[in-house]
Amino acid sequence: MDAAAVRAACQAVIQIVVRRSYSIIKERCDIEVGKISSAQLACMLFLSLLATATLTSPAIAYSIAHTDMWMTPMLGSLGGLATIYIASVLHHRYPGNTLIQYSELILGRVIGRLISLTFLIVCLMMNANQLRQFAELMSLAFMTNTPIVVFASTMILVSSIAVRLGVEIIGRLALTFTPLIVGIVVVLILPLLSEMEPDQILPFMDQGFSPIIRGSVALQVWFPMYIYASMFLPYISDLNKAAGRLYWTIGWSVVTFMLTFFYVLMALGAATSFFSYPFLLLSRYVSIASFMTHLDSLIMIVWVIDVFVRTIVMYYAAVSGLAQWFKLRSYKPLTLPVGLIIILLTFWSIPDATTYNESLGQVVIYYYIYGHLCIPIVLYIISLLRGGKPAVQP
C-alpha cells in the first residue's frame, strides 16, 4: 500500500470519528432528542382538544346558538385548519425550529422574543385554566370532601414525571389512551340513543346565521390549539405525513363536537342551558343490561386520563418553549419550577369556577385567540412578505 492510500484511509477514519463525535455532542446539547410519529402527534392534539370540549362546550354553544349549536363546529373548525396550515408552512420554511425559535428569525431578536414570550404566557394560563376546571369538577362531582389543591398538585406532580421522560413517552401515552377514551365515550352514548328526541333540534336557524357565527367564535377556545403542533413538528419521524394526519384529526374533532351537541340537545333540549356539564349529567342516567348503573364513574376515568394527556402536552410545550426562549441546553431543570408557576396561576388567576365560566366569553377567549390564532397569522404573513418559498409544500 503506497503513502497516498494510507493517507486517504487515515483521512476517512478521521472524518468518521469527527462526524460521530459531532453527532454525540449535538445530541447531548439538543433540548429534545426523542422522536414521535405523526399519528402520535395527532392523538396528542385530539385528546388535548377533547379534554374539556365534551364537558363544557355544549353549555357554551347552546347559550349562544341554541338549537343551531350543532352547526357551530363546522364553521369553528376553520381556526384549526388555519393553524395547522400555518404551522406546517412555517416549519418547512424554518425546518427544525419551533414557533418560539422562528419567531425571532421572522420578527427580529427583540420583537420576536417579546411575541414568543406572550405566546408562552398564554400557554401557562391555559395550563392553569384547565387545571382549575379539572380540580373544580373533581371536587364538585366526585370527591366533595377533597380540597381542590390536592387534585391540582397531584396532576402537576404526575405530569412533571411524564414531561421529564420526554416527548416519546408523551406520544406513546396519547396513542395508547385514544382508543380507550373513544370506546368509553361510545359506551356512554349508545344506551341513551333510543331515548333521544330529534324534534329538540328544531326550529332550524330561526334567529338567522348570526348566532352560528358567534357560537363558532366561542369554539376558538379549542380549535386553534392545533398551533401547538409547531412545538412538536421538529421531533416528527415521518414529517411528510404530519399535515395530512392533522387535517384528518380536525375532521374527527368536528365529528366529536357535532355528535356531542346532538346527543346533549336531543336529550335535554332547552334544559341544556341550566347545566354547566350536561354530558356528565346524562352519563348518570346511563344503564347497561339493567344492572350496570351510575356510569358517571366512566366520565371520571375519561376526564382524568384526558386532562392528564392535555396537561403533559401543554406542560411540555411551556417547559420546552421556555428552555428555547432562554437558550438552555435542557428543559428538564425547568420542569418543577414551571409546574409550581402553573399551580400558583391556577388559584391566583381564577377565584372560583363560576367566575371562570363568566369570564370565558369576556376575557379568556380573547387571549386564547390572540395566542393561538393571531400570533401564528402575523408570523405567517410577515414570513411571506420577507420572501422566499417553502422547500416542501405541506
N, C-alpha and C positions, 0 to 999 in steps of 0.2 A: 504494500500500500504506500503510495507516494505521499509527500508532505501536503499537497493540496487536498487530497482526500481526507487525511487526518484532520486538517484544519476545518474542512467543511463539516465533518462529523462532530467535531467539538462545538462548532457554532450552532449546529442543530440541537445538540444536548443543552447548551446554554440557553437557547431560545425557549426550549420546552420548560426548563427549570424556572426561567424568568416569568413566563406566562402562567405557570402553575402557582408560583409564589404570589403573583399579582392577583390571581383569582381568589386565593385563600385570604389575602389581606382585604380585598374588596368585600368578600363575603362577610368577614368579621366586622367591617365598618358599616355595612348596609343596615338600615333600620329594620328591615324585614327581609329574610332570605327564603321564607316559605312560599309555596305556590298553591293556588286553588284552581279548580276548573270553572268554566263559565256556568255550568249547571249549579255548582255550589254557590256562586255569587248570586244567581237568580233566586235560589231558595233563601239565601240570607236576606235579600231585599224584600222578597214576597212575604216572609214571616214578619219582617220589620213593619211592613205595611199592615199586615193582618192583626198585629198585636192589639191595637186599640180600636181599629176600624170597625170590627164586627160588633163591639160592645157599645161604643159611644156615637158612631156616625149615624145610626138610624134616627135617634132623637134629634140630632142637629139638622139632618137633612129634612126631616118631617116638619120641623119648626119653620123652615124656610119655603120648601116646595110642596108640602102637604102630600096629596095623593100622587103627585108627579115626581116624588122623590126618587123613584126607580130610574128615571131618565138622567139624573144628575151625574152618575159615574161616567156615562159615555162622553159627555162634554168635559167633565173634570179630568178625564184621563189625558187630555191634551197637554196638561202641565207635565205629566210623567213622560209622555212621548218626547216632549221638547227637551227635558233634562237628559234623557238617555242619548238623544241625538247629539246634544251639545257635549256631553261627557265623552262620547265616542270620538267626535271630531277633534276636540282639544287634545285627547290622548294621542291620537295619530299625528297631530301637529307637534306635540311635545312628548314623544314616547319615553316611558319610564318615569314620568313625573306625575304627581298628584295635583289636585286643584290648589293646594297650598303652595306647591313649588312653582307651577307655571303661572300663578297669579303675579309673581314677581317678574317673570320673564315677559309677560304681556303688558303689565301696567307700570313697570319700573320698580326699583327697590323699595322706595318709601311708600307709594300709594299701594303697590301690590301687597306689601306686608300688612298694611293697615286693613285692606279689604279682606285678606285671608284671615286676619285676626278676628274681624267681626263675624266671619263665617264660623270660626271655631267657637266663638261666644254663643252663637245661635245653636250650635251642636251641643254645647254644655247645657244650655237652657232646655233644649229638647230632652236630653237625658234626665234632667231634673223633673220636668213636667210629667214624663211617662212614669218615672219612679214614684212620684207623688200619687198619680192616678192608680197605679198598682197597689201601693200601700193603703190608700183610702178604701179601695174596693175590697181588698182582702180583710181589712178591719171591719168594714160595714156589712159585708155579706157572708163571711165565712168564719172569721175568728174575732169576734167582737170584743173580747177581753184583752187582746194583744195590742200593745202600743204600736202605732204606725212606724215609729222609728226602728222597731225591730225588723219589720219587713224591708224597709229601705236599706238598712245596714247589711242585712244578710244577703240581699240581692246583689249589692255592690261588692261585698266580700267574695261571693262565689264567682261573680262576673270577672273580678280582677284576676282570679286564678286562670280563667279561660283566656283572658286577654294577654296575660304574660306568656301563655303557652304558644301564642302566635296565630297567624291568620289561617294556617292549615287546620288547626283544631276548630276554629270558628266555622270554617266551611264544612267540615265533616259533621259537626253538630247540627248545622242547619239542614244538610242533606238527609240526615238520619231522622230528624224530628218532623220534617214536612209531611211525609205520608201518614204518620201517626196523628198529627193535628187535623189534617184534612179528613181522615177516617172518623175521628171523634165528632167533628162538625157535621158530617153526613149522618152519623148515628143520632145526633140531636135533632136534625131537621126532618128526617124521613117519617118518624112516628106521628108527627102532627100534620102531615100533608093532607090527610083525609078531612081534617077539621078547618082547613083554610077556606076563606070566603072570597072568591075572586071579585065579587062586587065591591069590595073595600077599596079597590084601586080606582074606582070611579068617584067623581067626574074626571074626565080627561082634559087637562090643560084649560080648566075653567077660568084661571087667572092669567092666561097667556103664557108667553115664553120667559118673561122676566124672572119669575121665581126659580125656574130651572137654571137660569144663568147664575143667579145669586147662590143657589144651592151648590152648583159646580165650583164656584169660587170658594165656598166653605170647605169643599173637599181638597182644596190645595194644601190643607194641613197635612194630608197624607201623600198624594200622588207625586209631588216634586221631590219627595225623599229619595227618589231614584238617583238624584245627583250624587249621593254617597257612593255610587259605583265608581266615581272618579278617584276615590280614596283606595280602591281595591284593584282597579284595572292594571296597574303595573305588576301585580302578582298573579295575573291570569296565565295559565299554561297554554290554553287554546284561545288566544285573543281573537282570532278570526270568527269565532262562533259567539263571542260575548254579546255583541249588539243584537243579533238575531234572537238569542235566548232572552235577553232583557225585554225586547219588544213583545215576545210571547208572554212574558211574565206580566206585562201591563195588561194584556188581554185577559189573563186569568184573574188579575186583580179586579178588573171591571166586572167580570162574571161573578166573582165573590161578592162584591158590593151589591150588584143587582139582585142576586139570589137572597142575600141577607135582607135587603129592603123589601122585596116581595114577601118574604117569609114573615117579617115583622108587620108589614102593612096589612096583609090578608088575615093575620091572626088578631091584631089589636085594633086596627083601623085608627079612628080619631084618638083613641086612648094612648097611642104611641107617644104623644107629646107630654104625657104625665109621668113618664118613666125615664130616668137618666140612662138605664141599662136594660132596654126592652128585651134584648136577646137573652140575657141572664134570666129575666122573669119567665120567658117562655120555656126555658130549659127545665124549670121547676115543675112544669106540668107534663113533661115527657115521661111515658112509662113504656116498657118493653115487656111483652108477654105477661102483662098484668102483675108481675111480681118485682120487676126492676123499676123502682121509682126513685124520686129525688136525684135525678141525674144532673142536677146543677153542680155536683162534685166534679163531673166531667169538664164543665166550664172552668172550674178552678184549675184542673190539670192543664187545659188548653191555655188559660190565662198565664199561669206560672211559666210554662215552657216557652210560650210565645214571647212574653215580656223578657224572659231570660235571653232568648236569641236576639231580640231587638236591642236589649241593653248592651250585650257584648259587641254587637256590630257598631252601634253608635259610640260606645265607650272606646272601642279600638280606634274608630275614626278620630275621636277627640284626642286620644293619647298620642297616636302616631302623627297626627297633624300638628300637635304642639311640639313634638320632638323635631319635626321637619322645620317648623317655624323658628325654633331656637337653634336649628342646625346641630342637633345632637347625634351621636353615633348609635344610640339605642333609645327606644321609647320606654323600656321596662322600668327604669328608675322613676318615671313619672306616673306609673300606674296607680299606686296607692294615693299619692297627693291629689291627683285628678279625681279619684274616687271620693276623697274627702270633700273636695270642692263641690262635686255633684250632690252629695248628701246635704251639704250646707245650703246650696241653692234650692234643694227640694223643699226645705222648710222656710227659708228666708223669702223666696220669691212667690210662694203660694201659701197664704194663711190657712186656707181650707179648700175642700173640693168644690163647694158652692161658688166661691169667689173665682176659682179657676174656670168653671163652666161658664160663668157670666162674662169673664174676660176673654174667652176663647174667640168670640166673634169681634171683639173690640180691640184687642191688643195682640194676642198670641198669633192669630192668623197672619197679621201684617209682618211681624218679624220672621215668621216662618217663610212667607212668600219672598221677603227680602233676601234671606239667607239661601234658600233652596232654589229660587227661580230668578230673581233679579240679578244676583251676583253672577251666576253662570251665563245669563243672556248678555250682560255687559262684557264679560271676558270673551265670549264668542264674537260679538260684534267688533270689539277692538282688535281681536286677533285677525279677523278678516280685513280690517282696514290697514293693518300692518303689512298685508300682502302675503303672497305665497299660498300654496295649496297643500292639503294633507297628502302625505305619501300614499296612504291607503284610504279609500273611502269606506266609512262604516256601513 
